[in-house]
């Protein structure tokens, strides 16, 4: 679970930096921004799924 959390933190840091320049981005940059956003959301879903399964197995 730790590698997943570390990856979420790193991607969130990159995503936050990209948000500040969203207005100045061209079409390709915005597409990269959307890919990073999708990857971040996928990681969050996987983290929640893993958390729920670990909690379910411990009971």
C-alpha positions as CSV (number, residue, x, y, z in Angstrom):
1,X,0.0,0.0,0.0
2,X,2.9,2.3,0.6
3,X,4.1,2.5,-3.0
4,X,0.6,3.4,-4.1
5,X,0.4,6.2,-1.5
6,X,3.8,7.5,-2.6
7,X,2.8,7.5,-6.2
8,X,-0.4,9.3,-5.4
9,X,1.6,12.0,-3.6
10,X,4.1,12.4,-6.4
11,X,1.4,12.6,-9.1
12,X,-0.7,15.0,-7.0
13,X,2.3,17.2,-6.7
14,X,2.8,17.2,-10.5
15,X,-0.9,17.7,-11.1
16,X,-1.0,20.7,-8.7
17,X,1.9,22.3,-10.6
18,X,0.1,21.8,-13.9
19,X,-3.1,23.4,-12.6
20,X,-1.4,26.8,-12.2
21,X,-0.5,26.8,-15.9
22,X,-3.8,25.4,-17.3
23,X,-4.7,28.7,-19.0
24,X,-1.4,28.9,-20.8
25,X,-1.4,25.3,-22.1
26,X,-1.7,24.3,-25.7
27,X,-3.8,21.4,-26.9
28,X,-1.1,18.7,-26.4
29,X,-0.3,20.0,-22.9
30,X,-4.0,19.9,-22.0
31,X,-4.1,16.3,-23.2
32,X,-1.2,15.4,-21.0
33,X,-2.9,17.2,-18.1
34,X,-6.1,15.1,-18.7
35,X,-4.0,11.9,-18.8
36,X,-2.3,12.8,-15.5
37,X,-5.7,13.6,-14.0
38,X,-7.1,10.2,-15.1
39,X,-4.1,8.4,-13.7
40,X,-4.5,10.2,-10.4
41,X,-8.1,9.3,-10.2
42,X,-7.4,5.7,-11.0
43,X,-4.7,5.6,-8.3
44,X,-7.2,7.0,-5.7
45,X,-9.8,4.4,-6.7
46,X,-7.3,1.6,-6.4
47,X,-6.2,2.9,-3.0
48,X,-9.8,3.0,-1.7
49,X,-10.4,-0.5,-3.1
50,X,-7.3,-1.8,-1.4
51,X,-8.2,-0.1,1.9
52,X,-11.7,-1.6,1.8
53,X,-10.4,-5.1,1.1
54,X,-7.8,-4.9,3.8
55,X,-10.4,-3.7,6.3
56,X,-12.8,-6.4,5.2
57,X,-10.1,-9.1,5.6
58,X,-9.1,-8.0,9.1
59,X,-12.7,-8.4,10.4
